[in-house]
Structure formats: structure tokens, C-alpha cells
């Protein structure tokens, strides 16, 4: 059972990961271009655009996609499943259009309220609203492909969208010298095109059908997720507004770059995993199997996330240097380890909250998120004036740690899962100690030894994790898998194709 589960998770996650991570890689490779052409202030404005789109998506109830996945697997025949999908798409589309129309009608007011610099505030905001509507329409249809486990089609469309968007962004930014507005226009064109492509593929097999009974169930399940989504938006993104108000647009640009790089573990590991995690858990045959699988799979996932977090923290300066053209952006380095640590906690939180979705107790999530938000606002107000934008990074790590602890305690009461905490926390604590030791030791050795020091720390941690996080049978299975793959590769190399 566990091997079959791991194989199924790995197969879909690999495809989702390839599509998602190529997109993240393209975004990373474009950072030197965007930081060179936009500068710190416009880069900060671009970050505010992104978080505004996220806020509008939460107001539109995009979290109904989680309800779609949940009730899709409750349906017992194809007609019922098509009704769930069609009703979900129509509901989200209608909500997005209504929210977008309201936002567009008040764009002039919003442009003065939001801290966008420059004379093109209204144009930027209107483009932002258009992107939001188109993006929501495309994403709910992409969620259908994930729910149906059509990972190959999902990956193909994602890669095609990536190629189109990157090409248009380079054209508008480099060839046409259109600046930030050009970048937003490129995104809007791509989102519109692929929303139509998804509809052309899905609608013939799904049809257009709105079921009132299905909508009521979707709404009852997802309604608590709307305020929770808005609260989570504030949790993840309100620090940008604090920094913009307290430190200025330049500081926001530095923080935005450091945050993106610290968030890279979420891009590489957590995001692709979550694309299949919830549909996988919902599809398991019984509650007993769900609890067992969650408990057994969590240490494996957290081990991979811990390794990625440690590597990101140890080589933060390399990431910042590779991602920016302007020398001033190097000041963002200190934020990367804090943000990466925060998203390690966020990854564990995602696993711990799974039980709330399985038991349909989603009304508990807004309370937990609100508590975390209060903590986050207090920490930002306290730390940003003293530490600048670094204070926001520290607040992110502390807030997500608090949220993780509170969720773990509540989840144990509502949906108890036997987690192997020693196998989860020991590698994490060892990684934290390795980071602290490297930071202290770098002041004692010449700069050209810094990267070697990080490499040694990562290697030593890997040996420790191999012994502590895996038992003897798991180590033997890993070794056997590596040997098998090596033999296959060696066999192919020894018989080259003519």
C-alpha cells in the first residue's frame, strides 16, 4: 500500500513539478532581466500588483476549487462528477466577473489608496484587475485537470503557457521597452489565450450545467474558506504594504526579491506536492487508511523540504547574486533564510490541516488563520521600524511557527493522526544548528571559503538525516533503488543507439 501510494504521488507530483518548476525557473532566470530594466521601485510595484491579484482572487471565492476536489470524489457516477465540475467553474467565473467589475468601477479610487508609485497608477490597476479575472478562469479549469489526475495534459498546457508568457514578456520589456505596463500586458494576453484554450478542451466533455443542490454543498464547504483565504492573503502579503508605508518602495523591492528566493522551497517542493496531495488523500478508500497514510508520508515530505530549506539558507548569497543585476539588491540576502524557514513551517501546517478538510471541519481554519494574522501584524509593527524590511522576514518565520503549533494542537483533537515527530523535527533542528554554525564560522574564515563551508555543512547534515530520518529497511530500499537506476543507466550507455 505505501509503495503504491508513494508511486502514485511521485508520478503525478513529478509531472506537476516539472511544469510548475520550469515556470519558476523561467521566472528566476528572468529576474536579472527584470531587476535590470525595472529597478528597485518598479520591482516593488510589481510585487504589489501580484499580491493585489491574490486578494481579489480570495474575495472571488477561488477556494471553491478545494470543495470541487472534495465532492468530485464523493460523486458515484460520471454525470454527478460532471455536475460538480461544471457548477464549480460557473460559480467561480461568475464571482470573478462580479468582483472584477466592482473593482474596475472603483479603479480610480483604488489607484489613490494603494501605494503604487508613478503617474500610471490607474492603468496598472486596471491591468491588474483584468489579469485577475482571466487568471481565475484559467486556474479553476486547471484545477479540474488536477482533480481528474490528467497530469500530462496539465503539464503540456502549463509549458505552452510558460513559453508564450516568457516570449511576450521579453518582447515587451526588451524590444518594445514598455516597462512594467508592458510586462502586465504580456501576462494579460497569455492568461486570456489559455483560459480560452482550457475551455475549448474541457467544456465539450463536461458541458454547461448549473446544479443548485451541488452549489449549496460547494458553498457550505467552501464558505468558511473565503474569509480564511482573505486572512491567509493578509498573512502572506500584508507585510508588503507595511514595508511600502514604513520603508518606501526601494526597500519593498529588496524585500520582494529576498522573499521570492526564500520562497523557492515552496516553488520546488511544496507547491507541486500540494497539487496532488489533497486529491490523493480524498481518494483513499477509508478514514483509517487516510490517517495511516498521512502519518507515514509526512516524514518523507518534510525531510525533502528540510533539505531544500537548508540548501536555500546556506547559499542565499549565491541566489541573490544570480538573480539580480543591480548591486543594491545584494542587501536582500539576509531575508532569504528567514523566509525559507517560515515556509518550512508553512509546509508542515499544510499537512497538519489536512484533517480539517477530510472531516469537513473547514470552519476551524479562519480562527487559526486570524490568530496567526494578529501575531503577524503585531510582529511587523514591532520589528519593521527596528530592523527595516528584515523585520518582516523575521515576522514571517515566527508567525508561521506559531500557526504550525496551534494547528497541530487543534488538529490532534479534531482528526488525530499518529505523526512520527522525532523523524520530522530531528532533521529540522539539525539543519537549524548547521545554519547557525555556518553563519558564525564565516566570520572566522576568508570569503572564498564561505561556499565550501556551506557545502560541508550540507553534506554532514545529509549523513545525519540518512541515519536518523530513515530506518534500516528504508535505507536499504533507497540504496537498492539507486543501484537499480545506476545499472539501467549504465546498460543504456554501454549499448548506444546507432
C-alpha positions as CSV (number, residue, x, y, z in Angstrom):
1,X,0.0,0.0,0.0
2,X,2.7,2.5,1.0
3,X,4.8,1.8,-2.1
4,X,1.7,2.1,-4.4
5,X,0.8,5.4,-2.7
6,X,4.3,6.8,-3.0
7,X,4.5,5.7,-6.6
8,X,1.1,7.4,-7.4
9,X,2.1,10.6,-5.5
10,X,5.5,10.7,-7.1
11,X,4.3,10.1,-10.6
12,X,1.8,12.9,-10.6
13,X,3.9,15.2,-8.5
14,X,6.8,14.8,-10.9
15,X,4.8,15.9,-13.8
16,X,3.2,18.8,-11.9
17,X,6.6,19.7,-10.5
18,X,8.2,19.7,-14.0
19,X,5.5,22.1,-15.3
20,X,5.5,24.3,-12.3
21,X,9.2,24.4,-11.7
22,X,10.0,25.2,-15.3
23,X,7.8,28.2,-14.8
24,X,9.5,29.1,-11.5
25,X,12.9,28.5,-13.2
26,X,11.9,30.8,-16.0
27,X,10.8,33.4,-13.5
28,X,14.1,33.0,-11.7
29,X,16.1,33.3,-14.9
30,X,14.2,36.4,-15.9
31,X,15.0,38.1,-12.5
32,X,18.3,39.6,-13.8
33,X,16.4,41.0,-16.7
34,X,13.5,42.5,-14.7
35,X,15.7,43.8,-12.0
36,X,17.9,45.4,-14.7
37,X,15.1,47.0,-16.6
38,X,12.7,47.9,-13.8
39,X,14.8,48.9,-10.8
40,X,14.0,48.5,-7.2
41,X,10.9,50.8,-7.0
42,X,9.2,49.3,-10.1
43,X,10.1,45.8,-8.9
44,X,8.3,46.6,-5.6
45,X,5.3,47.9,-7.6
46,X,5.2,44.6,-9.5
47,X,5.1,42.8,-6.1
48,X,2.1,44.9,-5.0
49,X,0.4,44.0,-8.3
50,X,0.9,40.3,-7.6
51,X,-0.5,40.5,-4.0
52,X,-3.5,42.6,-5.2
53,X,-4.4,39.9,-7.7
54,X,-4.2,37.3,-4.8
55,X,-6.5,39.5,-2.7
56,X,-9.1,39.8,-5.4
57,X,-9.0,36.0,-6.1
58,X,-9.7,35.4,-2.4
59,X,-12.6,37.8,-2.5
60,X,-14.0,36.0,-5.5
61,X,-14.0,32.7,-3.6
62,X,-11.4,30.9,-5.6
63,X,-11.1,28.4,-2.7
64,X,-14.2,26.7,-4.0
65,X,-11.8,24.7,-6.1
66,X,-10.9,22.8,-2.9
67,X,-14.6,22.0,-2.5
68,X,-14.7,20.8,-6.1
69,X,-11.9,18.3,-5.4
70,X,-13.6,17.1,-2.2
71,X,-17.1,16.5,-3.7
72,X,-15.8,15.2,-7.0
73,X,-14.6,12.0,-5.2
74,X,-17.9,11.8,-3.3
75,X,-19.8,11.5,-6.5
76,X,-20.6,7.9,-7.6
77,X,-21.1,8.3,-11.4
78,X,-19.8,10.4,-14.3
79,X,-22.9,12.6,-14.6
80,X,-22.7,13.6,-10.9
81,X,-19.0,14.4,-11.3
82,X,-19.6,16.5,-14.4
83,X,-22.2,18.4,-12.4
84,X,-19.7,19.1,-9.7
85,X,-17.1,20.4,-12.1
86,X,-19.4,22.5,-14.3
87,X,-21.1,24.1,-11.3
88,X,-17.7,24.9,-9.7
89,X,-16.4,26.5,-12.9
90,X,-19.6,28.6,-13.4
91,X,-19.7,29.7,-9.8
92,X,-16.1,30.8,-9.7
93,X,-16.3,32.5,-13.1
94,X,-19.4,34.5,-12.1
95,X,-17.9,35.5,-8.8
96,X,-14.6,36.6,-10.5
97,X,-16.6,38.7,-13.1
98,X,-18.6,40.4,-10.4
99,X,-15.6,41.2,-8.2
100,X,-13.7,42.3,-11.2
101,X,-16.5,44.6,-12.4
102,X,-16.8,46.2,-8.9
103,X,-13.0,46.7,-8.7
104,X,-12.8,48.1,-12.2
105,X,-15.6,50.6,-11.5
106,X,-13.7,51.9,-8.5
107,X,-10.3,51.7,-10.0
108,X,-9.7,55.4,-9.8
109,X,-10.3,55.3,-6.1
110,X,-8.2,52.2,-5.6
111,X,-5.3,53.8,-7.5
112,X,-5.0,56.5,-5.0
113,X,-5.4,54.3,-2.0
114,X,-2.8,51.7,-3.0
115,X,0.8,52.7,-2.7
116,X,1.7,52.5,-6.5
117,X,4.3,55.0,-7.5
118,X,4.3,56.9,-10.7
119,X,1.7,58.5,-12.9
120,X,0.3,55.3,-14.4
121,X,-1.4,54.0,-11.2
122,X,-4.9,53.7,-12.8
123,X,-3.6,51.9,-15.9
124,X,-1.6,49.5,-13.7
125,X,-4.6,48.8,-11.5
126,X,-6.9,48.2,-14.4
127,X,-4.5,45.8,-16.0
128,X,-4.2,44.1,-12.6
129,X,-8.0,43.6,-12.4
130,X,-8.1,42.2,-15.9
131,X,-5.3,39.7,-15.2
132,X,-7.2,38.7,-12.0
133,X,-10.4,37.7,-13.9
134,X,-8.6,35.9,-16.6
135,X,-6.3,34.1,-14.2
136,X,-9.1,32.9,-12.0
137,X,-10.9,31.5,-15.1
138,X,-7.8,29.6,-16.2
139,X,-6.9,28.3,-12.8
140,X,-10.2,26.8,-11.9
141,X,-10.1,24.9,-15.2
142,X,-6.5,23.8,-14.5
143,X,-7.8,22.6,-11.1
144,X,-10.2,20.3,-13.0
145,X,-7.3,18.6,-14.7
146,X,-5.5,18.1,-11.4
147,X,-8.6,16.7,-9.8
148,X,-9.1,14.3,-12.7
149,X,-5.4,13.4,-12.4
150,X,-4.8,14.4,-16.1
151,X,-1.3,15.4,-15.2
152,X,0.2,15.0,-18.7
153,X,-2.4,17.4,-20.3
154,X,-1.9,19.8,-17.3
155,X,1.8,19.8,-17.9
156,X,1.5,20.3,-21.6
157,X,-0.7,23.3,-21.2
158,X,1.4,24.7,-18.5
159,X,4.6,24.5,-20.5
160,X,2.9,26.1,-23.6
161,X,1.6,28.9,-21.4
162,X,5.0,29.4,-20.0
163,X,6.7,29.7,-23.4
164,X,4.1,32.2,-24.6
165,X,4.3,34.3,-21.5
166,X,8.1,34.4,-21.3
167,X,8.3,35.3,-25.0
168,X,5.8,38.1,-24.7
169,X,7.5,39.5,-21.6
170,X,10.9,39.6,-23.2
171,X,9.3,41.2,-26.3
172,X,7.5,43.9,-24.3
173,X,10.3,44.6,-21.9
174,X,13.4,44.4,-24.1
175,X,12.3,45.0,-27.6
176,X,9.4,47.5,-27.0
177,X,10.9,49.0,-23.8
178,X,7.4,49.0,-22.4
179,X,8.4,48.7,-18.7
180,X,6.1,47.4,-16.0
181,X,2.9,48.1,-18.0
182,X,4.4,46.1,-20.9
183,X,5.0,43.1,-18.6
184,X,1.4,43.3,-17.3
185,X,0.1,43.4,-20.9
186,X,2.1,40.3,-21.8
187,X,0.6,38.5,-18.8
188,X,-3.0,39.6,-19.6
189,X,-2.7,38.4,-23.3
190,X,-1.3,35.0,-22.2
191,X,-4.0,34.5,-19.5
192,X,-6.8,35.3,-21.9
193,X,-5.4,32.9,-24.6
194,X,-5.1,30.0,-22.2
195,X,-8.4,30.5,-20.4
196,X,-10.0,30.1,-23.9
197,X,-7.8,27.0,-24.7
198,X,-8.8,25.3,-21.4
199,X,-12.4,26.0,-22.0
200,X,-12.2,24.6,-25.6
201,X,-10.7,21.4,-24.2
202,X,-12.9,20.9,-21.1
203,X,-16.4,22.2,-22.0
204,X,-17.3,19.6,-24.7
205,X,-16.8,16.7,-22.3
206,X,-18.2,18.5,-19.2
207,X,-21.0,20.6,-20.6
208,X,-22.5,23.7,-19.2
209,X,-24.7,22.7,-16.3
210,X,-25.5,24.5,-13.1
211,X,-26.8,22.4,-10.2
212,X,-28.4,24.3,-7.3
213,X,-28.0,21.3,-5.0
214,X,-24.3,20.9,-5.9
215,X,-23.8,24.6,-5.5
216,X,-25.3,24.6,-2.0
217,X,-22.9,21.8,-0.9
218,X,-20.0,23.5,-2.5
219,X,-20.9,26.8,-0.8
220,X,-21.4,25.2,2.6
221,X,-18.0,23.6,2.3
222,X,-16.1,26.5,0.9
223,X,-17.8,29.5,2.5
224,X,-15.5,29.3,5.6
225,X,-12.6,29.2,3.2
226,X,-13.4,32.6,1.8
227,X,-12.6,34.6,4.9
228,X,-9.8,32.1,5.6
229,X,-8.4,32.8,2.2
230,X,-8.6,36.6,2.8
231,X,-6.9,36.1,6.1
232,X,-4.2,34.0,4.6
233,X,-3.7,36.6,2.0
234,X,-3.1,39.1,4.7
235,X,-0.9,36.6,6.5
236,X,1.3,36.2,3.4
237,X,1.2,39.6,1.9
238,X,0.2,42.4,4.2
239,X,3.9,42.9,5.1
240,X,4.4,44.4,1.6
241,X,2.0,47.2,2.5
242,X,3.7,47.7,5.9
243,X,7.2,47.9,4.2
244,X,5.9,50.3,1.5
245,X,4.4,52.6,4.1
246,X,7.2,52.5,6.6
247,X,10.3,52.0,4.5
248,X,9.5,53.1,0.9
249,X,9.3,51.5,-2.5
250,X,13.1,50.7,-2.7
251,X,13.0,48.7,0.5
252,X,9.9,46.8,-0.8
253,X,11.8,45.9,-4.0
254,X,14.7,44.4,-1.9
255,X,12.3,42.5,0.3
256,X,10.3,41.3,-2.7
257,X,13.5,39.8,-4.2
258,X,14.6,38.2,-1.0
259,X,11.1,36.8,-0.3
260,X,10.9,35.3,-3.8
261,X,14.2,33.5,-3.3
262,X,13.4,32.3,0.2
263,X,10.1,31.1,-1.2
264,X,11.9,28.9,-3.6
265,X,11.4,25.8,-1.4
266,X,7.7,26.4,-1.8
267,X,8.1,26.6,-5.6
268,X,10.3,23.5,-5.8
269,X,8.8,21.2,-3.2
270,X,5.6,22.3,-1.5
271,X,3.6,23.7,-4.4
272,X,3.8,20.7,-6.7
273,X,3.2,18.3,-3.8
274,X,0.0,20.0,-2.8
275,X,-1.3,19.9,-6.3
276,X,-1.9,16.1,-5.8
277,X,-1.8,15.8,-2.0
278,X,-5.4,16.7,-1.3
279,X,-7.0,14.8,-4.2
280,X,-4.8,11.8,-3.3
281,X,-6.0,11.9,0.4
282,X,-9.6,12.3,-0.5
283,X,-9.5,9.4,-2.9
284,X,-8.3,6.9,-0.3
285,X,-10.9,4.2,0.5
286,X,-11.4,4.7,4.2
287,X,-10.7,7.0,7.1
288,X,-8.4,4.6,8.7
289,X,-6.3,4.4,5.6
290,X,-6.2,8.2,5.3
291,X,-4.9,8.6,8.9
292,X,-2.3,6.0,8.4
293,X,-1.1,7.4,5.0
294,X,-0.9,11.0,6.4
295,X,1.2,9.8,9.3
296,X,3.5,7.6,7.3
297,X,4.1,10.0,4.4
298,X,4.6,13.2,6.3
299,X,8.2,12.5,7.5
300,X,9.3,11.8,3.9
301,X,7.9,15.0,2.6
302,X,9.3,17.1,5.5
303,X,12.7,15.6,5.1
304,X,12.8,16.7,1.4
305,X,11.5,20.1,2.4
306,X,14.1,20.4,5.2
307,X,17.0,19.6,2.8
308,X,15.7,22.3,0.4
309,X,15.3,24.8,3.2
310,X,18.9,24.2,4.4
311,X,20.4,24.5,1.0
312,X,18.5,27.7,0.3
313,X,19.7,29.2,3.6
314,X,23.3,28.2,3.2
315,X,23.6,29.6,-0.3
316,X,21.4,32.6,0.0
317,X,24.1,35.0,-1.2
318,X,24.6,32.9,-4.4
319,X,20.9,33.0,-5.1
320,X,20.6,36.8,-4.7
321,X,23.8,37.4,-6.7
322,X,22.5,35.2,-9.6
323,X,19.0,36.7,-9.5
324,X,19.9,40.4,-9.6
325,X,21.9,42.7,-11.9
326,X,21.9,45.8,-9.7
327,X,24.5,45.7,-6.9
328,X,21.9,47.3,-4.5
329,X,19.8,44.1,-4.5
330,X,22.5,42.2,-2.6
331,X,21.1,43.7,0.6
332,X,18.2,41.3,0.2
333,X,20.4,38.3,1.2
334,X,19.6,38.4,4.9
335,X,15.8,37.9,4.3
336,X,16.2,34.6,2.4
337,X,16.9,32.2,5.4
338,X,14.1,33.6,7.5
339,X,11.6,33.4,4.7
340,X,12.7,29.8,3.8
341,X,12.4,28.8,7.5
342,X,8.9,30.3,7.6
343,X,7.8,28.3,4.6
344,X,9.2,25.1,6.1
345,X,6.7,25.7,8.9
346,X,4.0,26.5,6.3
347,X,4.7,23.2,4.6
348,X,4.1,21.3,7.9
349,X,1.0,23.4,8.5
350,X,-0.4,22.3,5.2
351,X,0.0,18.6,6.2
352,X,-1.5,19.2,9.7
353,X,-4.6,21.0,8.4
354,X,-5.4,18.1,6.0
355,X,-7.6,16.5,8.7
356,X,-9.9,19.6,8.7
357,X,-10.6,19.1,5.0
358,X,-11.1,15.4,5.3
359,X,-13.5,15.7,8.3
360,X,-15.2,18.8,6.6
361,X,-14.4,20.9,9.6
362,X,-13.1,23.8,7.5
363,X,-14.9,26.4,9.7
364,X,-12.0,26.0,12.2
365,X,-9.4,27.3,9.7
366,X,-10.4,31.0,9.8
367,X,-10.0,31.1,13.6
368,X,-6.5,29.7,13.3
369,X,-5.5,32.0,10.5
370,X,-7.0,35.0,12.3
371,X,-4.9,34.3,15.4
372,X,-1.8,34.0,13.2
373,X,-2.6,37.2,11.4
374,X,-2.9,39.1,14.7
375,X,0.5,37.8,15.6
376,X,1.9,38.7,12.2
377,X,0.6,42.3,12.3
378,X,2.0,42.8,15.8
379,X,5.4,41.4,14.8
380,X,5.5,43.5,11.7
381,X,4.6,46.7,13.5
382,X,7.2,45.9,16.2
383,X,10.1,44.7,14.0
384,X,10.0,46.7,10.8
385,X,10.7,50.0,12.4
386,X,13.7,48.5,14.3
387,X,15.1,46.1,11.6
388,X,13.7,47.5,8.4
389,X,12.5,45.0,5.8
390,X,14.5,42.3,7.5
391,X,12.0,42.6,10.4
392,X,9.2,41.5,8.1
393,X,11.2,38.3,7.2
394,X,11.7,37.5,10.9
395,X,8.0,38.1,11.5
396,X,7.1,35.7,8.7
397,X,9.2,32.9,10.2
398,X,7.8,33.4,13.8
399,X,4.2,33.8,12.6
400,X,4.2,30.5,10.6
401,X,5.9,28.7,13.5
402,X,3.1,29.9,15.8
403,X,0.4,28.9,13.3
404,X,2.0,25.4,12.9
405,X,2.0,24.8,16.6
406,X,-1.6,25.9,17.1
407,X,-2.8,23.9,14.1
408,X,-1.0,20.8,15.3
409,X,-2.7,21.0,18.7
410,X,-6.2,21.6,17.3
411,X,-5.8,19.0,14.5
412,X,-4.9,16.4,17.1
413,X,-8.2,16.9,18.8
414,X,-10.3,17.1,15.7
415,X,-8.6,14.5,13.5
416,X,-5.9,12.6,15.3
417,X,-3.0,11.3,13.2
418,X,-0.1,9.5,14.6
419,X,2.8,11.6,13.4
420,X,6.4,10.5,13.9
421,X,7.6,13.7,15.4
422,X,11.2,12.6,16.1
423,X,11.7,11.8,12.4
424,X,10.2,15.2,11.4
425,X,11.8,17.5,14.0
426,X,15.3,16.0,14.4
427,X,16.5,16.7,10.9
428,X,14.9,20.2,11.1
429,X,16.7,21.1,14.3
430,X,20.0,19.7,12.9
431,X,19.5,21.9,9.8
432,X,18.9,25.0,12.0
433,X,22.0,24.2,14.0
434,X,24.1,23.8,10.8
435,X,22.9,27.2,9.5
436,X,23.8,28.9,12.8
437,X,27.2,27.3,12.9
438,X,28.0,28.3,9.3
439,X,26.9,31.9,9.9
440,X,29.2,32.1,13.0
441,X,32.1,30.3,11.2
442,X,32.0,32.6,8.1
443,X,33.3,35.5,10.2
444,X,36.4,33.4,11.0
445,X,37.4,32.3,7.5
446,X,38.3,34.1,4.3
447,X,35.3,34.9,1.9
448,X,36.4,32.4,-0.7
449,X,35.9,29.6,1.8
450,X,32.3,30.5,2.6
451,X,30.7,28.4,-0.1
452,X,32.9,25.4,0.8
453,X,31.8,25.8,4.4
454,X,28.2,25.6,3.3
455,X,28.8,22.6,1.2
456,X,30.5,20.7,4.1
457,X,27.6,21.6,6.4
458,X,25.0,20.3,3.9
459,X,27.0,17.1,3.4
460,X,27.2,16.5,7.2
461,X,23.5,17.1,7.6
462,X,22.7,14.7,4.8
463,X,24.7,11.9,6.5
464,X,22.9,12.7,9.8
465,X,19.5,12.7,8.1
466,X,20.3,9.4,6.4
467,X,20.9,7.7,9.8
468,X,18.2,9.4,11.8
469,X,15.3,10.1,9.5
470,X,15.3,6.7,7.8
471,X,15.2,3.3,9.4
472,X,17.3,0.3,8.2
473,X,14.7,-1.0,5.8
474,X,14.1,2.4,4.2
475,X,17.9,2.9,3.8
476,X,18.2,-0.5,2.1
477,X,15.2,0.3,-0.2
478,X,16.8,3.7,-1.2
479,X,20.1,2.0,-1.8
480,X,18.5,-0.7,-3.9
481,X,16.6,1.9,-6.0
482,X,19.7,4.0,-6.6
483,X,21.6,0.8,-7.7
484,X,18.9,-0.2,-10.0
485,X,18.7,3.1,-11.7
486,X,22.5,3.2,-12.0
487,X,22.6,-0.2,-13.6
488,X,19.9,0.8,-16.1
489,X,21.8,4.0,-17.0
490,X,25.0,2.0,-17.3
491,X,23.3,-0.5,-19.5
492,X,22.0,2.2,-21.8
493,X,25.4,3.8,-22.1
494,X,27.1,0.5,-22.9
495,X,24.6,-0.1,-25.8
496,X,24.4,3.3,-27.6
497,X,21.8,3.7,-30.3
498,X,23.3,3.7,-33.7
